Amino acid sequence: MTVLERRAVRLDGVASNVRSARQVLRDVLRGTAAERWLDAAELACTEVVSNVVLHAGTAMELTVSVQQDQVRVEVRDFCPTLPVPRFYGQSASTGRGMALVAALTSAHGIADAGPEGKTVWFVVSDEVVAQSEQDLLAAWDDAEWDVDDAPPPAPGPAPVSLPPPPAATSVVVVTLLGLPPALWMTAREHHDALLRELALYLAGLDGAAPSARVDLRRVDLTATELTRSTLSGSLLGHVPESPVPEARVPMDGGTGGPQTLPSTLDLSLNVPVELSRVVRAAWETLDVAEQLAASGALLQPPGSAELVAIRDWVCLQVIDQLAGQPPVRWAGSAGAAS
């Protein structure tokens, strides 16, 4: 298939480059017949690039190819972890980004995945112009991303990825006594929504002063994602998730609806000592995001007192126990000191 226009750029994996990626796409499509696909392609591109910033934490290569009857966008990052679905409740404001890409595009997938990274690609054409609201909602629920054999992007500069965390010299058993799994899962959903909004907020600043009095120097999205993928991922691996999506806990931390989760769990996790600094940086990043949400700078509302409390408790327990302090039971669980 003949390529009429092609642009390939390399971008750092920072929030401001979400805007840069959209601008590249606009520059390629505007003034051509493919401009009619700009809105869908721009939204899908924003989702994919935002995922690189939030979850991959590496540089990326963006390739936009215009053909007579479609536009193909490829985003290559240098993190081997593949996108995974997040089974959040129907009212959640996050967790549907990749499914939204599926709803907006006529084809999509993951190519040349391996230890050096992966390429997420999608195609926009006239085939998806007339989708009903029901079609979009169904795609959010049913999207599947298959690793395929699509052609890799054109050769470019050698991949540059963020340095890995230092090898652990020792591991400490961190014990979380009385963790309320339903509340933690609700908090995690809230945190994911906050981080997504924070990344988009930072991308929109473009050198301007923040709209709230917050210290953006405390923001470390890379450390936050590392904490999410290691500590939070380990926690989820020990938490039996409810098989009924409608049984998700409301965002206020309540207990509405039938639940299959135990009320509390005592969990022991093997945590590298070096993770203490990373967890503290993630804690501060989430605190900044809460401040911005409270000021109205983010679309996501601020978390309830319970959600903030469980975040603080988990982070402090990890930091304190890595420093040699004994575990302290969650104050809301049975057996906690008054």
C-alpha positions in Angstrom: 0.0 0.0 0.0 1.5 3.3 -1.1 2.5 5.7 1.7 1.7 9.3 0.7 3.2 11.0 3.8 5.4 9.7 6.6 6.9 11.3 9.7 9.0 9.6 12.4 10.2 11.4 15.5 11.9 10.4 18.7 10.5 11.9 22.0 11.5 11.6 25.6 9.0 9.9 27.8 7.9 13.0 29.7 4.5 14.5 30.1 5.1 17.6 27.9 5.7 15.3 24.9 2.0 14.2 24.9 1.3 17.6 23.5 4.3 17.2 21.1 3.0 13.9 19.8 -0.4 15.5 19.0 1.3 18.3 17.2 3.3 15.9 15.0 0.1 14.2 14.1 -1.7 17.4 13.3 1.3 18.6 11.2 1.2 15.4 9.1 -2.6 15.2 8.6 -3.6 18.8 8.1 -4.1 20.0 4.6 -4.4 16.4 3.3 -7.5 14.2 2.7 -6.6 12.3 5.8 -7.5 15.4 7.9 -11.0 13.9 8.3 -9.5 11.3 10.6 -7.6 13.8 12.7 -9.9 13.9 15.8 -10.0 10.1 16.2 -6.3 9.7 15.5 -5.4 12.5 17.9 -7.4 11.0 20.8 -6.1 7.5 20.2 -2.5 8.9 19.9 -2.9 10.8 23.2 -4.0 7.6 25.0 -1.0 5.5 23.7 1.6 8.2 24.3 0.2 8.9 27.8 0.6 5.2 28.5 4.3 5.4 27.6 4.7 8.4 30.0 2.8 6.8 32.8 3.7 3.2 32.6 6.8 2.6 30.3 8.9 5.5 31.6 11.2 5.3 28.5 11.9 7.3 25.4 9.5 6.6 22.5 9.5 6.7 18.7 6.3 8.0 17.0 5.7 7.1 13.4 2.7 8.5 11.4 2.1 7.1 8.0 -0.7 8.5 5.7 -2.0 6.2 3.0 -4.8 6.7 0.5 -7.5 5.1 2.7 -6.1 5.2 6.2 -3.7 6.6 8.7 -1.4 4.3 10.7 0.2 5.5 13.9 3.0 3.5 15.7 4.4 4.3 19.1 7.5 2.3 20.1 8.7 2.3 23.7 11.6 0.4 25.3 9.8 -1.3 28.2 9.0 -5.0 27.6 5.8 -4.9 29.8 2.6 -5.3 27.7 -0.6 -3.4 28.4 -3.0 -5.3 30.6 -6.7 -4.7 31.2 -7.8 -3.2 34.5 -11.2 -4.4 35.6 -12.5 -1.3 37.3 -16.2 -0.5 38.0 -18.4 1.1 35.4 -18.2 4.5 37.0 -14.4 4.6 37.0 -12.7 7.5 35.3 -9.6 5.5 34.3 -8.6 2.0 33.2 -10.3 2.2 29.7 -7.6 4.1 27.7 -6.5 1.2 25.5 -10.1 0.1 25.0 -11.0 3.6 23.9 -8.2 3.3 21.3 -9.9 0.1 20.1 -13.2 1.9 19.9 -11.8 4.7 17.8 -9.8 2.7 15.3 -10.4 0.1 12.6 -7.3 -2.0 13.6 -4.9 -2.0 16.4 -2.3 -4.3 18.0 1.2 -4.7 19.5 4.1 -5.5 17.3 7.7 -6.7 17.7 7.3 -7.2 21.4 10.4 -8.5 23.2 13.0 -7.7 25.9 13.9 -4.4 24.1 10.3 -3.1 24.1 7.2 -3.1 21.9 5.3 -1.1 19.3 1.7 -0.2 19.9 0.0 0.6 16.6 -3.4 1.6 15.4 -5.1 2.4 12.1 -7.8 5.0 11.6 -10.0 4.9 8.5 -13.6 5.6 7.3 -14.6 2.2 8.8 -15.0 3.6 12.3 -16.6 7.0 11.5 -20.1 6.0 12.4 -20.0 4.2 15.8 -22.9 4.5 18.1 -22.5 5.1 21.8 -23.4 1.5 22.5 -20.6 0.4 20.1 -18.1 2.6 22.0 -19.2 1.3 25.4 -19.0 -2.3 24.2 -15.5 -1.8 22.9 -14.5 -0.4 26.3 -15.6 -3.6 27.8 -14.5 -6.1 25.2 -11.2 -4.7 23.7 -8.5 -7.3 23.1 -4.9 -6.4 22.3 -3.1 -9.2 20.4 0.6 -9.3 20.0 1.1 -9.7 16.3 3.7 -9.7 13.5 3.0 -6.3 12.1 6.1 -4.7 10.5 8.4 -2.9 12.9 8.9 0.8 12.7 11.7 2.2 10.4 15.2 2.0 11.8 16.1 4.9 14.0 18.6 5.9 16.7 19.6 3.2 19.2 17.0 2.8 22.0 17.7 4.8 25.1 15.8 3.7 28.2 15.8 4.9 31.7 18.4 3.2 33.9 17.0 0.3 36.0 16.9 0.7 39.7 20.1 -0.4 41.5 20.3 -4.1 42.3 19.0 -4.8 45.8 21.6 -5.5 48.4 19.1 -6.8 50.8 15.4 -7.6 51.1 13.1 -6.9 54.1 9.8 -8.7 54.8 7.3 -5.9 55.1 4.1 -7.0 56.9 0.8 -5.1 56.3 -1.4 -6.1 59.3 -5.2 -5.7 58.7 -5.0 -4.4 55.2 -8.6 -3.8 54.0 -8.4 -5.2 50.4 -11.6 -3.6 49.1 -10.5 -0.1 50.3 -7.0 -0.6 48.9 -8.4 -1.6 45.5 -10.6 1.5 45.5 -7.6 3.6 46.4 -5.6 2.1 43.6 -8.3 2.9 41.1 -8.4 6.4 42.4 -4.6 6.7 42.2 -4.5 5.5 38.6 -7.1 8.2 37.7 -5.1 10.9 39.6 -1.8 9.9 37.8 -3.4 10.0 34.4 -4.9 13.4 35.1 -1.6 14.6 36.6 0.3 13.6 33.4 -2.2 15.4 31.2 -2.1 18.5 33.4 1.7 18.6 33.3 1.6 18.2 29.5 -0.8 21.1 29.2 1.4 23.5 31.2 3.9 23.9 28.4 6.1 26.2 30.5 3.3 28.1 32.1 2.9 28.4 35.9 0.7 25.8 37.6 -2.8 26.9 38.4 -2.4 25.9 42.1 0.3 26.5 44.7 2.0 23.2 44.5 5.6 22.2 44.3 5.9 20.3 41.0 9.5 19.4 41.8 8.0 16.7 44.1 6.5 15.0 41.1 8.3 11.8 40.0 6.1 9.8 37.6 8.9 7.2 36.9 9.2 6.4 40.6 5.5 6.3 41.0 5.1 3.8 38.1 7.9 1.7 39.6 6.1 1.6 42.9 2.8 0.8 41.2 4.3 -2.0 39.2 6.3 -3.6 42.0 4.7 -2.9 45.4 1.1 -2.4 44.2 1.4 -5.3 41.8 2.6 -7.5 44.6 -0.3 -6.4 46.8 -2.8 -7.2 44.1 -1.2 -10.6 43.6 -2.2 -11.5 47.2 -5.7 -9.9 47.1 -8.5 -12.2 45.9 -10.4 -10.0 43.4 -14.2 -10.1 43.2 -15.4 -11.8 40.1 -18.4 -9.6 39.9 -17.6 -6.2 38.3 -20.7 -4.6 39.8 -19.4 -5.5 43.3 -16.6 -2.9 43.1 -16.4 -0.6 46.1 -17.7 2.9 45.5 -15.1 5.7 45.2 -16.0 7.0 48.7 -14.6 3.8 50.2 -18.0 2.4 51.2 -19.2 -1.2 51.0 -22.2 -0.9 48.7 -23.2 -4.1 47.0 -22.3 -7.8 47.6 -18.7 -8.5 48.2 -16.5 -11.6 48.0 -13.4 -10.0 49.4 -12.4 -10.6 53.0 -12.7 -7.6 55.3 -9.0 -7.6 56.2 -5.8 -9.4 55.3 -2.4 -9.8 56.9 0.1 -9.7 54.0 3.9 -10.2 54.1 5.9 -8.9 51.1 9.6 -9.2 50.3 10.6 -5.7 49.5 14.1 -4.5 48.4 15.6 -2.0 50.8 16.3 0.4 47.9 12.6 0.7 47.2 12.2 3.0 50.2 13.3 6.1 48.3 11.1 5.2 45.3 8.0 4.7 47.5 8.6 8.0 49.2 8.9 9.8 45.8 5.6 8.1 44.7 3.9 9.1 48.0 4.9 12.7 47.4 3.7 12.6 43.7 0.3 11.3 44.8 0.2 14.0 47.4 0.8 16.7 44.8 -1.9 15.1 42.6 -4.4 15.3 45.5 -3.6 19.0 46.1 -4.2 19.7 42.4 -7.4 17.7 42.5 -8.6 19.6 45.6 -7.9 22.9 43.8 -10.0 21.9 40.8 -7.0 21.8 38.5 -7.7 18.1 37.6 -10.9 16.5 36.4 -10.6 13.8 39.0 -12.0 14.8 42.3 -9.8 14.5 45.4 -9.8 11.3 47.4 -11.9 10.9 50.5 -10.2 10.9 53.9 -10.2 7.0 53.9 -8.5 6.8 50.6 -5.8 9.3 51.6 -5.4 7.4 55.0 -4.9 4.0 53.4 -2.3 5.5 50.9 -0.4 7.1 53.8 -0.5 4.0 55.9 0.8 1.6 53.2 3.6 4.0 52.1 4.6 4.7 55.7 4.5 1.0 56.6 6.9 0.2 53.8 9.2 3.1 54.5 9.3 2.5 58.3 9.7 -1.3 58.1 12.5 -1.0 55.6 14.2 1.3 58.1 13.8 -1.4 60.8 10.6 -0.3 62.5 8.0 -2.9 63.6 4.7 -3.2 61.7 1.7 -1.2 62.8 -1.8 -2.5 62.2 -4.3 -0.6 60.0 -6.2 1.6 62.4 -9.6 0.7 60.9 -9.2 -3.1 61.3 -10.0 -5.4 64.2 -7.3 -5.4 66.9 -5.9 -2.0 66.2 -4.9 0.1 69.1 -7.4 2.9 69.8 
